[in-house]
Amino acid sequence: MDFKPLRRATARRAGIVTVLAASAALTLGAGASTLAIFTDTSSASAAFSTGTIDLTASPATVFTATAVFPGDSGSQTMTIANAGTGALRYALSTSATNADGLGLGAALRLAITAGTCPGSGTPLYATAALGSAAFGSATQGADPGDRTLAGGASEFICFAWSLPSTAGNVLQGATTTATFTFAAEQTSSNP
């Protein structure tokens, strides 16, 4: 038998297989190179901090009045400040004690006005009993009479007291202590 044609056919097949293998390798290489892409990423961050409201009232002692007689009076300018970063609204309430039960807290008159003393500014509390002095409301939200201060701002208010000349003899030797309470709240997101 003549093996030449068979060898030729085998060589031809081997050549075809080599060409196909080379072609496949080139195709895979080309495919692999099309999968390579440039990429990039970026990120951002967020930082948060809360604001503050910080109401201060000075001087801490508004009055120390001794040996008061009917017809006497006095006044003191207070500075109300917001040392915080956000706007606030504030209100004032007062309580007065009468250690001897003689009613000096009810007999003393107090007027509170905006601005420095002698008190010619806008009335905040008309002349009435010391023990009931108030303006605004500590109830949450904007209320009539509330005062507002921006962050870092301050204002003056004048406290003027008097003991009417009609005060009765029963008040001799009487004492009282008044506590003025300033209540503040944020104005932002708090209608």
C-alpha positions in Angstrom: 0.0 0.0 0.0 1.1 3.5 -0.8 1.3 5.6 2.3 2.2 8.8 0.6 -1.3 10.1 0.1 -2.1 9.2 3.7 1.0 11.0 4.9 0.1 14.0 2.8 -3.4 14.0 4.2 -2.1 13.7 7.7 0.4 16.5 7.1 -2.4 18.6 5.6 -4.6 17.9 8.6 -1.7 18.7 11.0 -1.1 22.0 9.1 -4.8 22.9 9.3 -4.9 22.1 13.0 -1.7 24.2 13.5 -3.3 27.1 11.5 -6.5 26.7 13.5 -4.6 26.6 16.8 -2.6 29.7 15.9 -5.8 31.4 14.8 -7.6 30.5 18.1 -4.6 31.8 20.1 -4.7 35.1 18.2 -8.5 35.3 18.6 -8.2 34.7 22.4 -5.4 37.2 22.7 -7.5 39.8 20.8 -10.5 39.0 23.0 -8.5 39.3 26.2 -7.2 42.7 25.1 -10.7 44.0 24.5 -11.6 43.2 28.1 -9.0 45.6 29.5 -10.5 49.0 30.4 -9.4 52.1 32.3 -11.3 52.6 35.6 -11.4 55.2 38.3 -13.3 55.9 41.6 -13.9 59.0 43.6 -15.5 59.5 47.1 -16.9 62.4 49.0 -17.6 62.8 52.7 -20.1 64.7 54.9 -19.4 66.2 58.3 -22.1 67.4 60.7 -22.2 69.4 63.9 -25.1 70.7 65.9 -25.7 74.3 66.8 -26.1 75.7 70.3 -28.2 78.2 72.2 -26.7 79.6 75.3 -28.7 82.3 77.1 -26.8 84.3 79.7 -28.1 87.1 82.0 -25.8 89.5 83.8 -25.4 90.7 86.4 -26.4 87.5 88.2 -27.8 89.6 91.1 -30.2 92.2 89.7 -30.8 94.0 93.0 -29.7 94.0 96.6 -31.8 96.7 98.2 -31.7 97.2 101.9 -33.4 99.6 104.3 -36.1 100.3 101.7 -38.8 102.8 102.7 -42.1 103.7 101.1 -41.5 105.9 98.1 -38.0 104.5 97.4 -37.1 103.1 94.0 -34.1 101.9 92.0 -33.2 100.4 88.6 -30.7 98.0 87.1 -29.8 97.4 83.4 -29.3 93.7 82.6 -27.5 92.3 79.6 -29.2 89.3 78.0 -26.9 87.5 75.6 -27.0 84.4 73.3 -23.5 83.0 73.5 -24.6 80.1 71.2 -24.5 79.7 67.4 -28.2 79.6 66.7 -31.1 82.1 67.1 -33.2 81.7 70.2 -36.4 83.2 71.7 -36.7 83.7 75.4 -39.3 84.5 78.1 -39.1 85.7 81.7 -41.0 84.5 84.7 -40.6 85.6 88.3 -41.2 84.1 91.7 -40.9 86.0 95.0 -40.7 84.6 98.5 -41.8 86.3 101.6 -39.8 84.7 104.5 -41.9 86.7 107.1 -45.3 86.3 105.3 -45.8 90.0 105.2 -46.3 90.3 101.4 -43.4 92.5 100.4 -43.1 90.6 97.1 -46.7 91.7 96.2 -46.2 95.2 97.5 -43.0 96.0 95.5 -43.7 97.2 92.0 -41.5 96.3 89.0 -41.4 97.6 85.5 -39.3 96.0 82.7 -38.5 97.8 79.5 -36.2 97.1 76.5 -33.0 99.1 76.5 -30.8 100.6 79.2 -32.2 102.3 82.3 -33.8 104.7 83.1 -36.2 102.6 81.1 -37.6 104.7 78.3 -37.7 101.7 75.8 -40.5 99.4 74.8 -42.4 98.2 77.9 -42.0 94.4 78.4 -43.8 94.3 81.8 -45.9 97.1 82.9 -45.5 98.4 86.4 -47.1 95.7 88.6 -46.3 93.3 91.5 -42.7 92.1 91.7 -43.7 88.5 92.3 -45.7 88.2 89.1 -43.3 89.9 86.7 -43.2 88.1 83.3 -43.1 88.5 79.6 -43.4 85.9 76.8 -44.0 82.2 77.7 -41.8 79.2 78.3 -44.2 77.1 76.3 -42.6 75.7 73.2 -43.1 77.7 70.1 -43.5 81.4 69.4 -45.6 83.1 71.9 -46.7 86.8 72.3 -44.1 88.7 74.3 -41.2 86.3 73.5 -37.9 88.1 72.8 -35.5 86.9 70.1 -31.7 87.0 69.9 -29.5 85.8 67.0 -26.5 83.6 67.8 -23.8 85.8 69.3 -26.1 88.8 69.9 -27.1 90.5 73.1 -29.6 93.2 74.3 -30.2 95.3 77.3 -33.3 95.3 79.5 -34.1 97.6 82.4 -35.5 96.4 85.7 -37.0 99.3 87.7 -38.5 98.7 91.1 -40.3 100.9 93.6 -42.1 100.6 96.9 -45.2 102.8 96.7 -45.6 105.6 99.2 -48.9 104.0 100.2 -47.2 100.8 101.5 -48.6 100.0 104.9 -46.8 100.0 108.3 -47.2 96.2 108.3 -44.3 96.0 105.8 -41.7 97.3 108.3 -38.8 94.8 108.6 -40.3 92.7 105.7 -38.0 90.7 103.4 -38.5 89.0 100.1 -36.2 87.4 97.5 -37.2 87.4 93.9 -35.9 84.8 91.3 -36.0 85.9 87.7 -36.0 82.9 85.4 -35.1 83.3 81.7 -36.2 80.4 79.6 -34.8 80.0 76.0 -35.5 77.8 73.1 -34.2 77.5 69.5 -36.1 79.3 66.8 -34.9 77.2 63.9 -37.4 74.5 63.0 -39.6 75.6 66.0 -42.4 77.8 64.7 
